[in-house]
Each structure stands twice: as C-alpha cells, then as structure tokens.
Amino acid sequence: MKKLSALFLFFAMMVSAHAGEKEIRQSLQSNFPGLGKIEHVIKTPYSGLYEIVVDGQLLYADEKGQYLFEGDVIDTKTRRNMSEERRRVVFAIDFDKLSLELAVKRVKGNGKRKMAVFTDPHCGFCKKLEKELSRVTDVTIYRFMYPIFPGSDEIVRNVLCSKDPNKAWEDWMLSEINPAPATCDTQTDKVKALGQKLRVTGTPNLIFGNGMQTPGYLPAEELEKSLNQARK
C-alpha cells in the first residue's frame, strides 16, 4: 500500500492536461524507477479512464492524469463487474505453462475439458468446491496442493505420499476420512513458489483451460459454464 499511496500523490500533483498513454507511462517510469513492472497503460471506454497494470495490480487514472483509482468499475444497468472481467483477461495464464507435473491429476469421463485448482485441506470453500466437482464429469482436474492454513502441510504430505492421492484427497475433503500417515519426498515447496508467482493469495483458486482465473468457490452450474467457454 505504500507504493499505492506514493502513486496517488504523484497523480494528484500532475498538472498536464489529458496525459496520454505514453505520457503516463513515461511519468511513472521517470518518477518511480523502482516501482516495478508496468504491464500496460491503455484507455478504457469508461468515461475516459485509463487502465494501468502495475506489479500485477489493476488501477485506473483519470484522463487528465490527476487522480489514481483503486477499485471496481460496475455497469449500473447490467450490474456487471467490468473490472473483474478485465482482470480475468489481463491476468490470464498460459495453462500449458502451469508446471502441471506438480499437480495431482484427476481424469473424469473423457477428460476433454481441463482446469486447475489451488486448494488447501483445511479450506471450507475448497471442501464445498469438491462437492460441486463431484457433480462435474468429462474434465481433467489438476489439483495443486497449496497448504496455507495451519496444520495443512501434514495432511498434504500424507495425501501425496499415499498409494492413491486422488482417493485420499477426496476421502478427506468429502468424508473427512484422515489420510494414513506417510512419508515421502514431495514438491510442495515448488507448488508454493508457483502459487506466489501467480499471486495466489487464497484458496480455492481456479484456472480454466483458456487461462482465465477465478478466485473462490463456484457451484457446479458455473463450473460447467466456465469449462465450456474455455473450450471455445
């Protein structure tokens, strides 16, 4: 938030009228050389606002470059969250570059559709998600065991070191059957590093085959819709 406060002060002090994409980018780079990576600066269709991505954060600036905004743009007629839709596009991930070898792979039905999920064994919404996933078929699920809750590391290790990790995981998440104690070499540290790289701050975090991210739980109907859209 310190960076954000500094950015707000910077834009508040700018006096140049109708700063364009190039001017805003140049001002940020020259005044804050240690700010971080400026992904892009583009004009939006929302009342002259500019969309700015800095260090993986979606922000907005006014057309005069005097103010910086953090928040969501909501279409009052349709109640669509335009910012959330943009985040899914801007921060889309190349699914095939997800280090899928680190995940526990589960093929259901023909497995043609695909999705990945960062999940934690002590996450209540992750358990709700598993119940919804049990209603979905014809999908390949890549589960990234992402222990962020206290005590989750042990359960993740026991699941990964079991003879059948998928069964051990679903037994725990759906029926609260504890996985038997087990020890083996796991790649949990690499999964955590991947999650941090992708800015996964909570679980569940869903990534569909088209790279669109959805932080949080979705019911089966919404999962079906997202999976089908990802195949188009």
JODAJO-V385005 format. One record per residue. PHI is phi in whole degrees, 0 to 359 (none if undefined). PSI is psi in radians with two decimals (* if undefined). OMEGA is omega in degrees with one decimal (none if undefined). Layout:
# JODAJO-V385005
PHI	PSI	OMEGA
PHI	PSI	OMEGA
This chain:
# JODAJO-V385005
none	-0.38	176.7
298	-0.74	178.4
298	-0.70	-177.7
294	-0.72	178.7
297	-0.72	178.7
296	-0.71	178.6
296	-0.71	-179.3
297	-0.77	178.8
298	-0.68	-179.6
298	-0.83	-178.7
290	-0.55	178.6
293	-0.49	-178.2
273	-0.25	-178.9
292	2.37	-177.9
241	-0.12	180.0
293	2.34	-176.6
277	2.40	174.9
52	0.91	176.7
298	2.35	-179.0
269	-3.07	-178.8
302	-0.82	-177.7
296	-0.74	-178.6
295	-0.75	179.7
296	-0.78	178.9
298	-0.81	-179.3
297	-0.69	179.9
295	-0.74	178.1
297	-0.79	-176.8
293	-0.65	-177.3
281	-0.63	-177.5
273	-0.45	180.0
227	1.21	-176.9
300	-0.42	179.9
260	0.26	-175.7
297	-0.70	-175.2
126	-3.06	-176.1
285	2.18	173.9
269	1.85	-175.1
294	-0.90	177.7
194	2.83	174.4
225	1.97	-179.5
222	2.68	178.0
278	2.41	-179.8
259	2.93	174.3
276	0.15	-176.0
265	1.51	172.4
52	0.67	175.4
80	0.14	178.8
290	2.64	174.3
253	2.35	176.2
269	2.23	-178.3
231	2.30	174.6
246	2.03	-179.9
234	2.10	178.3
54	0.72	177.0
76	0.27	-180.0
242	2.32	179.9
271	2.13	-179.0
229	2.97	176.9
227	2.57	173.5
233	2.64	177.7
284	2.93	-173.6
291	-0.29	176.4
266	-0.09	-179.2
70	0.49	-178.0
261	-0.40	-175.6
225	2.62	177.0
240	2.36	-176.8
241	2.44	172.8
238	2.14	-179.3
155	-2.89	-176.0
250	2.48	172.6
263	2.10	-177.9
248	2.27	173.9
282	1.96	-174.0
291	-0.40	179.9
281	-0.79	-177.2
260	-0.23	-177.0
63	0.39	175.1
284	2.42	174.4
273	1.67	-175.5
295	-0.59	-179.6
293	-0.73	179.6
296	-0.70	177.7
297	-0.67	178.8
291	-0.68	179.5
300	-0.68	-178.5
295	-0.59	179.0
280	-0.86	-176.1
297	-0.68	-176.2
257	0.39	176.4
299	2.60	-175.0
245	2.50	173.0
288	1.83	-173.3
304	-0.67	-176.5
287	-0.12	177.4
253	0.43	-175.5
273	0.11	-174.5
56	0.95	-175.1
297	-0.33	178.4
294	-0.27	178.9
275	-0.20	-175.0
264	2.81	171.9
269	2.04	-174.0
270	2.31	179.1
229	2.04	179.9
258	2.19	178.8
240	2.27	-179.3
63	-2.36	-179.5
280	-0.20	174.8
66	0.25	-174.4
292	-0.65	176.5
278	2.74	-177.7
215	2.63	177.7
202	2.76	175.7
236	2.65	178.5
218	2.25	170.4
272	2.15	-169.2
219	2.70	-178.1
230	2.40	-175.8
293	-0.31	179.1
254	0.25	-179.2
268	2.06	-177.9
299	-0.73	-179.8
288	-0.43	174.4
293	-0.65	177.9
291	-0.68	175.9
297	-0.69	179.0
298	-0.74	-179.6
299	-0.63	177.6
295	-0.66	178.5
288	-0.66	178.4
296	-0.49	179.1
294	-0.29	179.5
265	-0.03	-177.2
251	2.36	178.0
233	-3.09	-178.0
53	0.89	-178.1
211	2.55	170.8
253	2.12	-177.6
252	2.26	174.2
252	1.90	-178.8
266	2.05	173.5
265	1.90	179.8
289	1.94	-169.3
237	1.36	-174.2
287	1.89	178.1
240	-0.20	177.7
268	2.66	178.1
302	2.34	177.7
84	-0.06	-176.7
284	-0.50	-178.5
303	-0.74	-177.4
295	-0.78	-179.6
295	-0.74	178.4
300	-0.76	179.4
298	-0.79	-179.2
297	-0.64	177.9
293	-0.87	-176.9
296	-0.52	-177.4
267	0.04	179.2
282	2.93	179.5
293	-0.59	-179.6
227	1.54	-176.6
303	-0.66	179.7
297	-0.79	179.3
294	-0.76	-179.9
299	-0.70	-179.5
293	-0.83	-177.8
290	-0.59	174.9
300	-0.75	-179.3
290	-0.86	-173.4
288	-0.58	-176.3
262	-0.50	-174.7
233	0.01	-179.2
56	0.66	174.0
269	2.03	-176.9
296	2.33	174.1
292	2.52	-179.7
296	2.51	177.8
303	2.35	-178.9
207	2.73	-179.8
225	2.34	175.7
193	3.04	176.3
279	2.22	178.4
242	2.98	178.8
245	0.55	-177.4
300	-0.65	178.9
299	-0.66	179.0
290	-0.62	177.1
295	-0.75	178.4
298	-0.72	179.0
295	-0.70	178.3
296	-0.77	179.2
299	-0.72	178.3
295	-0.68	178.7
297	-0.66	-179.5
273	0.04	179.4
62	0.71	174.9
278	1.89	-175.5
255	-0.11	179.7
205	2.95	178.5
233	2.63	-4.8
284	2.69	173.9
231	2.03	-173.9
260	2.46	174.7
228	2.13	-177.6
266	2.99	-173.1
301	-0.43	177.8
272	0.11	177.2
90	-0.07	-178.4
287	2.30	179.7
262	2.49	173.5
225	1.73	175.9
291	2.23	176.7
110	3.12	-175.0
277	2.51	173.2
229	2.45	174.2
289	2.89	-175.0
304	-0.68	-178.3
297	-0.73	179.3
288	-0.60	175.7
298	-0.77	178.8
300	-0.77	-179.1
297	-0.81	-179.0
293	-0.68	178.3
296	-0.71	179.4
291	-0.69	177.5
296	-0.61	-177.9
292	-0.36	-178.8
273	-0.20	-175.9
282	*	none
